[in-house]
Amino acid sequence: MAAQNRVAIVTGASAGIGKAAGVALVKAGWKVTFAARRADLLEKIVGECGAGKALAVVTDVGKPESVKNLFAQTKAKFGRLDLLFNNAGMGAPAVPLDELPYEKWLEVVNANLNGMFLCTQEAFRLFKSQNPQGGRIINNGSISAHAPRPMSVAYTSTKHAVTGLTKCISLDGRKNDITASQIDIGNALTELAARMANGVPQADGSIKPEPLMDVKHVGQAVLHMANLPLDVNVQFMTIMATKMPFVGRG
Ligand SMILES: NC(=O)c1ccc[n+]([C@@H]2O[C@H](COP(=O)([O-])OP(=O)(O)OC[C@H]3O[C@@H](n4cnc5c(N)ncnc54)[C@H](OP(=O)(O)O)[C@@H]3O)[C@@H](O)[C@H]2O)c1
């Protein structure tokens, strides 16, 4: 299918990686629904993209009714769905594990894992019902899907869970031409990661600044994965600031 006829939903699209990926998709000809909670930011992005190419839907991915509305509005405006970029996510303050308030744990699990599951269910329903059938889901994992940072139990647990979700979608989606990828990102310069430049706790107890990469490279990586035909899939991709501490245990 030509890019002009393909439709994507990007969650967490009001800023950072979601915004970069959504804008890259629009520039390549995709129609894109930008979803997040901050209406003003979404409207500004959609205004810059052009109303025929983009749609803003205020969404909290952790709320089932809000997610249903996101998919219904996308279908009403664009008629089908070819890509879900499950990107919305958040971290929790770096505090000792036993001091993390349960409410904060729930907030992170709801945004990072429950939200991905709810969006995945709605995408499956739409992918199965449309003609041609099928579609692609790209889940935003993290380097934290492989290795934790100190004092990151909620974030790391949800990002490890994303790997299980990705594999289940790949397996259960096969018979309906639904494919799933996971992009594991390390240190893209966004609001979430900006603190890395000032120094963050390391495994040995020291505080060290870490290198960051321009978020536009992540947008291009998502675009590459999205543009593949459905019989080809990047199952896992790691894209990171080359010299960040991951490979070599530091
Ligand atoms: N930056 C990195 O280096 C890095 C590394 C690994 C993984 N990641 C992952 O990349 C994703 C995006 O992070 P980012 O770096 O771009 O951070 P960011 O700039 O803070 O953006 C996070 C986005 O998620 C949205 N969001 C948060 N909770 C939401 C909810 N409940 N419902 C809907 N939208 C929600 C936010 O929008 P609203 O506040 O408007 O709702 C915002 O658009 C996250 O899943 C993160 O774990 C980032």
Ligand as a Chemical Component Dictionary entry (heavy atoms), coordinates in Angstrom:
data_LIG
# 
_chem_comp.id                   LIG 
_chem_comp.type                 NON-POLYMER 
_chem_comp.pdbx_formal_charge   0 
_chem_comp.three_letter_code    LIG 
# 
loop_
_chem_comp_atom.comp_id 
_chem_comp_atom.atom_id 
_chem_comp_atom.alt_atom_id 
_chem_comp_atom.type_symbol 
_chem_comp_atom.charge 
_chem_comp_atom.model_Cartn_x 
_chem_comp_atom.model_Cartn_y 
_chem_comp_atom.model_Cartn_z 
_chem_comp_atom.pdbx_ordinal 
LIG N1  N1  N 0  14.301 9.268  25.782 1  
LIG C1  C1  C 0  14.952 8.112  25.946 2  
LIG O1  O1  O 0  16.173 8.046  25.946 3  
LIG C2  C2  C 0  14.175 6.835  26.108 4  
LIG C3  C3  C 0  14.901 5.652  26.316 5  
LIG C4  C4  C 0  14.219 4.453  26.414 6  
LIG C5  C5  C 0  12.848 4.426  26.294 7  
LIG N2  N2  N 1  12.162 5.571  26.117 8  
LIG C6  C6  C 0  10.702 5.478  26.028 9  
LIG O2  O2  O 0  10.198 6.322  25.020 10 
LIG C7  C7  C 0  8.855  6.693  25.336 11 
LIG C8  C8  C 0  8.712  8.187  25.171 12 
LIG O3  O3  O 0  9.605  8.820  26.052 13 
LIG P1  P1  P 0  10.255 10.246 25.765 14 
LIG O4  O4  O 0  11.692 10.129 26.050 15 
LIG O5  O5  O -1 9.832  10.779 24.452 16 
LIG O6  O6  O 0  9.614  11.056 26.983 17 
LIG P2  P2  P 0  8.738  12.395 27.065 18 
LIG O7  O7  O 0  9.335  13.464 26.213 19 
LIG O8  O8  O 0  8.538  12.610 28.515 20 
LIG O9  O9  O 0  7.350  11.955 26.390 21 
LIG C9  C9  C 0  6.475  11.065 26.992 22 
LIG C10 C10 C 0  5.175  11.083 26.214 23 
LIG O10 O10 O 0  4.268  10.135 26.782 24 
LIG C11 C11 C 0  3.038  10.780 27.018 25 
LIG N3  N3  N 0  2.329  10.106 28.101 26 
LIG C12 C12 C 0  2.775  9.814  29.358 27 
LIG N4  N4  N 0  1.809  9.203  30.061 28 
LIG C13 C13 C 0  0.740  9.096  29.228 29 
LIG C14 C14 C 0  -0.566 8.550  29.378 30 
LIG N5  N5  N 0  -0.975 8.003  30.523 31 
LIG N6  N6  N 0  -1.412 8.612  28.318 32 
LIG C15 C15 C 0  -1.017 9.166  27.159 33 
LIG N7  N7  N 0  0.205  9.698  26.951 34 
LIG C16 C16 C 0  1.060  9.664  27.988 35 
LIG C17 C17 C 0  3.383  12.240 27.275 36 
LIG O11 O11 O 0  2.318  13.096 26.903 37 
LIG P3  P3  P 0  1.272  13.805 27.865 38 
LIG O12 O12 O 0  1.997  14.218 29.104 39 
LIG O13 O13 O 0  0.793  14.959 27.019 40 
LIG O14 O14 O 0  0.208  12.795 28.098 41 
LIG C18 C18 C 0  4.507  12.446 26.258 42 
LIG O15 O15 O 0  3.977  12.743 24.989 43 
LIG C19 C19 C 0  8.586  6.151  26.749 44 
LIG O16 O16 O 0  7.889  4.930  26.667 45 
LIG C20 C20 C 0  9.984  5.916  27.295 46 
LIG O17 O17 O 0  10.020 4.912  28.269 47 
LIG C21 C21 C 0  12.791 6.779  26.031 48 
# 
loop_
_chem_comp_bond.comp_id 
_chem_comp_bond.atom_id_1 
_chem_comp_bond.atom_id_2 
_chem_comp_bond.value_order 
_chem_comp_bond.pdbx_ordinal 
LIG N1  C1  SING 1  
LIG C1  O1  DOUB 2  
LIG C1  C2  SING 3  
LIG C2  C3  SING 4  
LIG C2  C21 DOUB 5  
LIG C3  C4  DOUB 6  
LIG C4  C5  SING 7  
LIG C5  N2  DOUB 8  
LIG N2  C6  SING 9  
LIG N2  C21 SING 10 
LIG C6  O2  SING 11 
LIG C6  C20 SING 12 
LIG O2  C7  SING 13 
LIG C7  C8  SING 14 
LIG C7  C19 SING 15 
LIG C8  O3  SING 16 
LIG O3  P1  SING 17 
LIG P1  O4  DOUB 18 
LIG P1  O5  SING 19 
LIG P1  O6  SING 20 
LIG O6  P2  SING 21 
LIG P2  O7  DOUB 22 
LIG P2  O8  SING 23 
LIG P2  O9  SING 24 
LIG O9  C9  SING 25 
LIG C9  C10 SING 26 
LIG C10 O10 SING 27 
LIG C10 C18 SING 28 
LIG O10 C11 SING 29 
LIG C11 N3  SING 30 
LIG C11 C17 SING 31 
LIG N3  C12 SING 32 
LIG N3  C16 SING 33 
LIG C12 N4  DOUB 34 
LIG N4  C13 SING 35 
LIG C13 C14 SING 36 
LIG C13 C16 DOUB 37 
LIG C14 N5  SING 38 
LIG C14 N6  DOUB 39 
LIG N6  C15 SING 40 
LIG C15 N7  DOUB 41 
LIG N7  C16 SING 42 
LIG C17 O11 SING 43 
LIG C17 C18 SING 44 
LIG O11 P3  SING 45 
LIG P3  O12 DOUB 46 
LIG P3  O13 SING 47 
LIG P3  O14 SING 48 
LIG C18 O15 SING 49 
LIG C19 O16 SING 50 
LIG C19 C20 SING 51 
LIG C20 O17 SING 52 
# 
